Amino acid sequence: MKTARIVGSDTAYPIGKILCIGRNYAEHIRELGNETPDAPVIFSKPASSVIGDGGTIVIPPYSRDCHHEAELALLVGRKGKDVPKEEALALLAGYGVAIDLTLRDVQAELKKKGLPWDIAKGFDTACPLSEFVPAERIADPQELRIRLAVNGALRQDGSTSLMIHPVRELISYLSGIFTLEPGDVILTGTPAGVGPLVSGDTVEAEIQGVGALRVSVKQSK
């Protein structure tokens, strides 16, 4: 069973739903040539896709174009349904660092056919995830710097202030569709600068005041 741990505590939550938000930063939308959606774009990953700090991303043999996407992760600590925006942050137990991995070639081909693209987002090791800092340590989740480097070269450098749909709104919106439960994880979207990974790469993601995550990459034959 995969768990989400709170830094400095013995508290660990079995990971439930991993709810992910796409197209939540304008520059990232532009770099991929997508349209800006009217509402948050939602997809999910299974808990089995999670790896921790020091783990290895294994690119499956059916892809040769795996992209990194650094994101702020939210850990739900209380059950909630139809939560008002004003009360949304009270549901959180912690904040963490995530890397949403996308098999861009696989995703593009499935999109052309109008098919779901779960296998491009939910494969084993597709969700590197850090431990979580207690939610009370983060005064404002919309004032955090997100950075990601590959082999020491900076690729992503953005701020959560650039989110189209801020954290409070995302929690409220998701809770209107899904009952949020302790152990659920929400990935909030990625800033611009996404790019490919290849076997042998070292990836480091960091969010100011939240934590850091370092993983390696291997291509499966």
C-alpha positions, 0 to 999 in steps of 0.5 A: 500500500502506498502512503503519504507521510507528513514531515516531522510526524508519524502520521501517514495516510494510505493514498486514495484517489490521485486527482490531477488538474491539466491546463492550469497555467496559461504559459503551459497551455500556450507551449503545448498549443492547447485551448484554454478550458472554461473549467478545470480539466480533470484526470486521475492516476492510480496510487500504484503510480507513486514513487518516492524521493530517490526512486526511479522513473521507468519509461514503459516500452510503448513510449519514447517521449516521456515529459516531466511536469513539476506540480504542487501536491495537496494532501486531503486530511478531512472528508469533504463534499460540496465544500465552499471555497472559503472553507476549502483549505481546512480540508488539507493535511499537507502540501508536497512536491509532485512530478506528473509524468506524461507519455506525450507520444502515446497521449497525442495518438490516443487524443487523435482517436478520441480515446482515453489517455490513462496509459499515458498518465497512470503507468507505474512510476508516473507520479513521483511524490515527496513527503508533505509538510503540515498544511499550517506551515504554508501561509499562502499556497498561491505564493510558492515558487516551483522549479525543476531541473534535469541533470542540473539544468533548470527547465521549469521556474514558475509560481503558483500565483500564475494558476488559472484556478487557485487551490481553494477553487480547485478543492471546492470544484473537485469536492462537487464531483468527488467526495474528498477523503483523507489520503486523497492527493490533488495535483494542481497543474504545471507551469511552462517549461515541460520537456522530455526525459531520457534514460540516465537523466536525474530530475530534481523538483523543488517548491519553496517552503514545501520540499524537494524531490530527486529521481532518476530515469530509466527506459524500459526495453 
